[in-house]
Amino acid sequence: MVCEHLSALENEMLSRGIEETFRGSAWSKNCREWVYFRCRLDLPALRARFAFAPCVVDHTHRGTHDGSEAGFVCETCHDAIMGVHPDDAAKHPPYR
């Protein structure tokens, strides 16, 4: 499970049956528990609904050969919850 700064979002997504596609240290030793879901996260809507601590920041990465993603990263605990990149949104339902 991810840190307490992101756990409410993770628990809600899992309870709603959003498909998890990866869990683990995604990029480097600086990534502890990154969880990827098969959906597009509506970052502004989710930020408005969840009382994220200031250490939780928006993250968007448009990779060329190393994948693409968008979600939230906890800069304190190095955990993250990721969905698909907005450019790939047509293939995936938004999660608000």
KACOR-V412899 format. One record per residue. N is the residue number from 0. PHI is phi in whole degrees, -180 to 180 (NA if undefined). Layout:
# KACOR-V412899
N/PHI, N/PHI
This chain:
# KACOR-V412899
0/NA, 1/-76, 2/-64, 3/-64, 4/-74, 5/-122, 6/-64, 7/-63, 8/-66, 9/-58, 10/-61, 11/-64, 12/-64, 13/-65, 14/-68, 15/-88, 16/79, 17/-68, 18/-68, 19/-86, 20/-109, 21/-161, 22/-146, 23/153, 24/-87, 25/-75, 26/-115, 27/-160, 28/-66, 29/-80, 30/-107, 31/-89, 32/-123, 33/-108, 34/-119, 35/-109, 36/-122, 37/-85, 38/-168, 39/-100, 40/-82, 41/-83, 42/-58, 43/-62, 44/-66, 45/-69, 46/-63, 47/-70, 48/-84, 49/-106, 50/-90, 51/-67, 52/-68, 53/-59, 54/-75, 55/-93, 56/-119, 57/-71, 58/-139, 59/-135, 60/-134, 61/-110, 62/-81, 63/-97, 64/-130, 65/-115, 66/92, 67/-143, 68/-166, 69/-153, 70/177, 71/-124, 72/-123, 73/-90, 74/-74, 75/-84, 76/-99, 77/66, 78/-103, 79/-156, 80/-124, 81/-124, 82/-124, 83/-73, 84/-70, 85/-55, 86/-65, 87/-101, 88/-63, 89/-61, 90/-88, 91/-134, 92/-71, 93/-75, 94/-116, 95/-114
